[in-house]
Amino acid sequence: MRYGVAAVWALLLAVIVIFSVQNRASVDVSFLHWTMSMPTVFLILGTYVLGMLSGWGLVELIKKLF
């Protein structure tokens, strides 16, 4: 069982590394008058983290209301 879990984690890590290497190109992000250039992988991961945090906050809000 431990080898299976370790294999899944190793595969997931390999996929993340391959994804990161393939998405090194810079993109421009604009918000109001603020512009920033960043690698695509950071934009995707940042969006994912912000989505996780907002989803977690919404779940906590619903728990408090009901």
PyMOL commands that set and color helices and strands:
alter all, ss='L'
color gray80, all
select helices_A, chain A and resi 2-22+40-65
alter helices_A, ss='H'
color red, helices_A
select strands_A, chain A and resi 26-31+34-39
alter strands_A, ss='S'
color yellow, strands_A
deselect
rebuild
show_as cartoon
